[in-house]
Each structure stands twice: as C-alpha cells, then as structure tokens.
Amino acid sequence: MRPFAEGVLVAVLLVQSGRLVWLFAAPTSPVATVDAPATPRPVDTSIFQRFDAFFRTGGQSSMAEDTATGSSQMRLFGVRADGAGGGSAIIGLADGRQVSVGAGEAVEPGLILQSVGEDHVILSRGGSLSRLIFADTPVGAAAGA
C-alpha cells in the first residue's frame, strides 16, 4: 500500500508543478485596450469664500429689541441650552472676535448673558434686555432667481 500512496503523491506533485509552470509560461491573451482616463474637472476653490461649514447661520443677527449699544452688530453662532435658561453661547462681536460665554457671565464689560434658549440668547445691559437670535439666511444659500 505504501508504494501506491507514494506514487499517487508523486503524480499529484507533478500535476501541481505543471500547473505552476503553465501559469507563468502560458501565452497571454491580448490585453483589452483601456481608454484614457477622463480629465478631471478643475476644482472650484471659491466655495471656501462663499460658504463657512462651521458657522452656517448667515449674516448679521437680527434683534427683537435693539436696546444695548452695539448689540446690533453682534451675531449668534451657537448655543448650548440646558432647558432652564442656563447654558452657554458663542457670540460674534462687532470687532470680529468670537467669545464663548456661560449664562451669567460678561460678554463685554457691562453686557451680561442673561439666559440661553434653544434658538436665542437674552443679553442684559444695565437692566435693559435684548434678544439675540440666529440669522435666517445661511451663508451658502443660493441667491433668489
């Protein structure tokens, strides 16, 4: 039985060796012609000037009451409200800076962030309250036709 098993193993080894040689020595089929890749479209980098992915709230904030001096030049960028009037907000100032303030903290000297809602903040300056809300038009919005 042993000589028969050795013969079978030698035959299998010869077949596998032949297949390996044929893999590299076989004539290749004609290669299909590949079309040249299409030239890519030029990248429009001007999108970065028209769109701000981080602050998509648009232009100047609208104010329900414009009572605080200079508050009409502020812009609301983001809020984090806890539902009870607390939380924090990111507010853009007239000079272009953005500040993150918590409820009860000063946005500017004399201007206090009174409370934070889901879509607005209440600012207090000397007892006079102003409501700062998100702007309606996103920065990347298309112009009307």
ZATIPA-549630 format. One record per residue (C-alpha): residue in one letter; x, y, z. Coordinates in steps of 0.05 Angstrom, whole numbers, plus 5000, padded with zeros to 4 digits. Layout:
residues N
<site A, <X, Y, Z>>;
...
***
This chain:
residues 145
<site M, <5000, 5000, 5000>>;
<site R, <5057, 5047, 5015>>;
<site P, <5086, 5046, 4944>>;
<site F, <5017, 5061, 4916>>;
<site A, <5008, 5122, 4962>>;
<site E, <5077, 5147, 4944>>;
<site G, <5060, 5141, 4870>>;
<site V, <4995, 5180, 4879>>;
<site L, <5031, 5235, 4918>>;
<site V, <5086, 5240, 4864>>;
<site A, <5032, 5244, 4810>>;
<site V, <4995, 5299, 4847>>;
<site L, <5061, 5336, 4858>>;
<site L, <5077, 5331, 4783>>;
<site V, <5008, 5357, 4764>>;
<site Q, <5014, 5416, 4811>>;
<site S, <5084, 5431, 4787>>;
<site G, <5060, 5430, 4715>>;
<site R, <5003, 5478, 4732>>;
<site L, <5053, 5525, 4765>>;
<site V, <5098, 5524, 4704>>;
<site W, <5038, 5534, 4658>>;
<site L, <5016, 5594, 4699>>;
<site F, <5079, 5632, 4682>>;
<site A, <5096, 5602, 4614>>;
<site A, <5027, 5603, 4582>>;
<site P, <5016, 5653, 4525>>;
<site T, <4979, 5714, 4548>>;
<site S, <4913, 5734, 4517>>;
<site P, <4912, 5801, 4482>>;
<site V, <4902, 5857, 4531>>;
<site A, <4839, 5898, 4520>>;
<site T, <4854, 5970, 4504>>;
<site V, <4839, 6015, 4562>>;
<site D, <4810, 6083, 4546>>;
<site A, <4849, 6142, 4572>>;
<site P, <4820, 6166, 4637>>;
<site A, <4777, 6227, 4631>>;
<site T, <4810, 6292, 4651>>;
<site P, <4785, 6314, 4719>>;
<site R, <4744, 6377, 4725>>;
<site P, <4781, 6435, 4755>>;
<site V, <4767, 6443, 4829>>;
<site D, <4724, 6503, 4848>>;
<site T, <4761, 6531, 4909>>;
<site S, <4718, 6594, 4910>>;
<site I, <4667, 6554, 4951>>;
<site F, <4711, 6568, 5012>>;
<site Q, <4697, 6642, 5003>>;
<site R, <4622, 6633, 4997>>;
<site F, <4609, 6580, 5050>>;
<site D, <4631, 6571, 5121>>;
<site A, <4619, 6499, 5145>>;
<site F, <4627, 6517, 5218>>;
<site F, <4583, 6579, 5223>>;
<site R, <4526, 6569, 5174>>;
<site T, <4480, 6619, 5207>>;
<site G, <4488, 6673, 5155>>;
<site G, <4498, 6747, 5162>>;
<site Q, <4483, 6795, 5218>>;
<site S, <4438, 6772, 5274>>;
<site S, <4370, 6803, 5279>>;
<site M, <4349, 6833, 5345>>;
<site A, <4280, 6834, 5375>>;
<site E, <4300, 6895, 5414>>;
<site D, <4360, 6937, 5396>>;
<site T, <4369, 6969, 5463>>;
<site A, <4440, 6952, 5481>>;
<site T, <4492, 6997, 5449>>;
<site G, <4529, 6959, 5394>>;
<site S, <4489, 6895, 5404>>;
<site S, <4460, 6901, 5333>>;
<site Q, <4530, 6886, 5308>>;
<site M, <4533, 6820, 5346>>;
<site R, <4519, 6753, 5315>>;
<site L, <4497, 6688, 5348>>;
<site F, <4539, 6629, 5324>>;
<site G, <4517, 6573, 5371>>;
<site V, <4481, 6556, 5435>>;
<site R, <4481, 6500, 5486>>;
<site A, <4419, 6506, 5528>>;
<site D, <4401, 6464, 5589>>;
<site G, <4326, 6480, 5584>>;
<site A, <4323, 6521, 5648>>;
<site G, <4354, 6585, 5619>>;
<site G, <4425, 6563, 5633>>;
<site G, <4477, 6541, 5584>>;
<site S, <4528, 6576, 5541>>;
<site A, <4532, 6612, 5474>>;
<site I, <4583, 6631, 5421>>;
<site I, <4573, 6703, 5403>>;
<site G, <4609, 6742, 5348>>;
<site L, <4628, 6812, 5370>>;
<site A, <4630, 6875, 5327>>;
<site D, <4706, 6872, 5321>>;
<site G, <4703, 6802, 5290>>;
<site R, <4723, 6763, 5353>>;
<site Q, <4680, 6705, 5377>>;
<site V, <4671, 6692, 5451>>;
<site S, <4642, 6632, 5487>>;
<site V, <4605, 6654, 5549>>;
<site G, <4562, 6619, 5600>>;
<site A, <4496, 6644, 5628>>;
<site G, <4511, 6699, 5679>>;
<site E, <4579, 6716, 5650>>;
<site A, <4600, 6780, 5616>>;
<site V, <4602, 6781, 5540>>;
<site E, <4634, 6850, 5542>>;
<site P, <4643, 6898, 5600>>;
<site G, <4573, 6915, 5623>>;
<site L, <4538, 6865, 5577>>;
<site I, <4516, 6801, 5612>>;
<site L, <4489, 6737, 5581>>;
<site Q, <4424, 6732, 5620>>;
<site S, <4397, 6666, 5593>>;
<site V, <4404, 6616, 5537>>;
<site G, <4346, 6587, 5497>>;
<site E, <4345, 6535, 5442>>;
<site D, <4350, 6586, 5386>>;
<site H, <4366, 6652, 5421>>;
<site V, <4401, 6686, 5479>>;
<site I, <4379, 6742, 5524>>;
<site L, <4431, 6796, 5537>>;
<site S, <4426, 6847, 5594>>;
<site R, <4460, 6915, 5596>>;
<site G, <4441, 6958, 5656>>;
<site G, <4374, 6924, 5665>>;
<site S, <4355, 6931, 5592>>;
<site L, <4344, 6864, 5558>>;
<site S, <4360, 6846, 5486>>;
<site R, <4345, 6782, 5449>>;
<site L, <4398, 6757, 5401>>;
<site I, <4374, 6704, 5352>>;
<site F, <4404, 6664, 5295>>;
<site A, <4402, 6698, 5227>>;
<site D, <4351, 6669, 5178>>;
<site T, <4395, 6663, 5115>>;
<site P, <4452, 6612, 5114>>;
<site V, <4519, 6636, 5086>>;
<site G, <4519, 6584, 5030>>;
<site A, <4447, 6597, 5009>>;
<site A, <4435, 6609, 4935>>;
<site A, <4410, 6676, 4913>>;
<site G, <4338, 6681, 4892>>;
<site A, <4324, 6672, 4818>>;
***
